[in-house]
Amino acid sequence: MSSSRYSLESLKQINAGNFNKKITIYEVVETKDDDGFPVIQEVEVLRCHAKVKTTRGFTLIANDSDFEKAYTNFTIRYPKVEITRKMLLKFKNKTYTIEYLNNVDEANVELEIQAKEVTQ
């Protein structure tokens, strides 16, 4: 039996139909234009499908949480590229800061990203 990136057991647990929302993860880098002036640029790191779960208002009230601290959980298949908290996430024309990353069960199968919407 050849070894693969995913074990047969872990593949059974993933329902590809749940990963039905498109997201983009990018980083902001400062480069220079042709005249040598600094330019801020968005560089795409990963474009993928995610399972999205938002925190409900009832949950925030029950936990006596501040609505400003509401997070959205994005779960993606574990990427080949490294994702860091310095990166940003785009979903439905909204930008999110990455607050927390979790390699689910340390299995390198799914990556959970807790993110907070950037408000202007």
N, C-alpha and C positions, 0 to 999 in steps of 0.2 A: 504494500500500500504506500503510495507516495504521500509525502507530507505536504500539506497546503497551508495557506495562511489562516484558514478557518477550520475549526473542527466540525465534524458532521453534526455533533450535538448542538453547537452554538448556531449553526445555520438554520436548524429547525425552529429555533426561538425567534428568528427575525421574520417579521411579516413585511415583505417589501411594499405591500399596499399602504402601510402606515406612513411610509416615507413619501408623502405626496405634496409637499410644499417646497418650492424652489428657494434656495438661499444662496447668497454670495458672501464669502469671507474675504476680506481684503486688508491691506495695511497701507498706511499713509506714509509716504517717503518724500524727503526733500531732495530734489535734483536741481540741476542748473539748465537753463535754456541755452539757445545758441549764442546769446549775448553774455552769458555768464551770470545772469540773474537767478536767484533761487525760485524754484517753482515747486509747489506742493502737488503731489500726484498720488492717485489711488491705484495701487497695484493689486490686481486680483490674485489671491492665493488659492482659492478653491471655490468652485461652483458645484453645488450638489443638491440632492433632495433630502428633506428632513421631516421628522415627526415633530409637530409643534404643539406645545401645551402651555396655555397661559394660566396665570394665577387668577382665580375667581375672586370677585369682591367679597363674597361671604367668607372665604378662607382668610383674607386679609383682616376682616373685622373680627373673626373668631380668634385670630392670633394676636389681636391688638397691634397690627402692623400699620405702618405708614403707607398710604397709597403711592407715594413717591418712590417707594422701594419695591414696587411690584416687578417681578421678574417674569420672563418668558423662557421656557425650557425648549431648547432645540436639540433633538437627538439625531445624529447622523451615523452612517456607517464609519467605522474607524478609518481615518484618512491616511494616505501614504506620506502626506506632507505634514509638517509640524504646525499646529495651531497654538497661538499664545494669547495671553490676556491683553497684549498690546494691540491686537488686531481688532477690527470692527466687523460687524455683520449687517447685511442688508436683507430685509424681508418685507415684501409688499410696500416698496418705496419708503420704508422707515429704516433708520439707522440705529443699531444697538451696540453698546459697549459689552465686551465679554467680561463677565465678572468671575466666573468659575468654570473650570473644565474638569470632567470626571470620566475617566476610562472605566466604563461600566463593568463591574466585577473583575477589573484588571485583565480582561480577556482579549483586548485589542480587536473587538468586534463592533462595539458601538461607543461613540463619544457623546456625552451629554454636555451641552453648553448652556449655562445659565447666563442670560443676558438682560440688560436693562435698556429700555428705549432712550435715545438721546432726545431731550426736549430742547427746543430753541428758546 
